[in-house]
Amino acid sequence: METIKLTIDNKKAEVPKGTTIHKAARQMGIEIPTLCYMELHDLNIENKPAGCRICMVEVEGRRNLAPSCATRCEEGMVIKTHTTRVLNARRTVMEFILSDHPKDCLICPKSGNCELQAMANKLGIREIPGQEIAAMSTYRKDTSPSIIRDLDKCILCRRCEMMCNDVQTVGALSAVNRGFMATVAPAFEQNLEYSSCTYCGQCVAVCPTGALTEVDHTPEVLRALADPSKTVIVQTAPAVRAALGEEFGMAPGTLVTGKMVSALRALGFDYVFDTDFAADLTIMEEGTELLGRLNRHLKGDTTAKLPILTSCCPGWVNFFEYYYPDLKDIPSTAKSPQQMFGAIAKTYFAGKIKINRKDLVVVSIMPCLAKKYECQRDEFSTENNRDVDFSISTRELAAFIKQANIDLNNLEEGEFDAPLGESTGAGVIFGTTGGVIEAAVRTAYELQTGKKLERLDFTELRGLEGVREATIDFDGLPVRIGIAHGLGNARKLLDDVRSGKSQFHAIEVMACPGGCIGGGGQPLHHGNSEIIKARAAAIYTEDRKKPLRKSHENPFIIKLYEEFLEKPNSEKAHHLLHTHYFERKKKILVKP
């Protein structure tokens, strides 16, 4: 590899040719502040528009300051990162940015966790000269079912655009206008609700300010908890337990399952259940559907649609409904675990405790912002009563626990309530990419062959490669499986399905990089793949510790079918646990 020599702040270094000044300085332990820059290591993607100009440095022999994130090192360069000229330039740029920024920091959702606020403090900004005569851009606030855009707080870092276009290939956001009215918005300045937005929330996860935040349902949950006429139950997704501890100073990948249960009880929930129970139920329905299609296909039935696509991820569902409506008969019709739980809670469980479904409030704790939209879809309700009433993110749960002055670190380990809190290891691994299809394989193998599956860890289905494939031997029947996480990677597999080139029998797709553990509602990881790996390791650790690791062995799932659902994919099960899909472009209104 060809290298070049340079000097930064009187320190000599040798770096690969093509390295930017910002990267070279970081390798030398020299910090250059920046707002817009972000690197996603595993995806080999960098956001470096040189838009914020906070990272300016002085290069000997050049008249103008250079943006370090977008300037490549050259042989013999002599660079100064903190001269008086550089410091004054950074302060001036920051003052200009702040002059066009709302001053509602006390009530901003990002208050205390705002990169713009932190940078202003770091640069010692205490006043903004000439603010009284500064022009201020003014936009309406855009509220969708999942995401709120406050464009007055946009600083044009374009991180959201990178995630939406380069990583997810959704194309819902792009730079529009010039000057003070420049911002990042959907095409033709439509609302997010009327765009191709999937509500995956990856834009929210990288936004450095309060320009993009989630719709917070915590106040509604608090009102329900305070209402004596309501029975309020909560379900927790598998990925939450692997990340919640980060909000309380714990290392990434610290499992807080028992402490989380105790915290939810302390918050006042009447029953604390586990979405993993519904994940086991999903496997029973989705796995049976897979085998049904596969066996019909093997018998020559041309109406058996393959590959079957998993349907657990609402961001992914939104994506294919918008971009691949011609394939909407290929995904599994099984609802997501969140929605299966809601349907069972408001029928089977409501009957068990003898209350009307309208007096039962179902709250979900999810790593995903698309879940907020999913629970509001019309088809997931009965007589205008939602199966899942409210969905709050991992970050929102952490804030709720802190508001209640609960010390998560020192709580005793609690246990989920029965019957909707009992699960197997197969339900737990839904939280990471490859987990859904691995859980399905554990059950589908035994249902198909009638033989006991001895090997439960299908490591060939695991990992963080964006697109993976494996063939699993079902006792002489090779089942070809594809896996994608991140919608940009999903597009590659879906294009093959559309063109008839796909050879897979089943494909798992998750919208977020890493799967649910990297969801848009999780504690912010800023593209750090080590955090994602630590969360995945925690998920597999919990799986290994479970006494039962196959969904069809869950005794409470068996009992549910015996008492209520009869059998997988029965008429009753299909009515409660399955859904259908739409062409979203037809449902989205056009801005007048």
Secondary structure, 3 states (H helix, E strand, C coil): CCEEEEEECCEEEEEECCCEHHHHHHHCCCCCCCCCCEEECCCCEEECCCCCCCCEEEECCCCCCEECCCCECCCCCEEECCCHHHHHHHHHHHHHHHHCCCCCHHHCCCCCCCHHHHHHHHCCCCCCCCHHHCCCCCCCCEECCCEEECHHHCCCCCHHHHHHHHHCCCCCCEEECCHHHCEEECHHHCCHHHCCCCCCCHHHHHCCCCCEEECCCHHHHHHHHCCCCCEEEEEECCCHHHCHHHHHCCCCCCCCHHHHHHHHHHHCCCEEEEHHHHHHHHHHHHHHHHHHHHHHHHCCCCCCCCCEECCCCHHHHHHHHHHCHHHCCCECCECCHHHHHHHHHHHHHHHHCCCCHHHEEEEEEECCCHHHHHCCCHHHEECCEECCCEEEEHHHHHHHHHHCCCCHHHCCCCCCCCCCCCCCHHHHHHHCCCHHHHHHHHHHHHHHHCCCCCCCCCHHHCCCCCEEEEEEEECCEEEEEEEEECHHHHHHHHHHHHHCCCCCCEEEEECCCCHHHHCCCCCCCCCCHHHHHHHHHHHHHHHHHCCCCCHHHCHHHHHHHHHHHCCCCCHHHHHHHECCCCCHHHHCCCCC
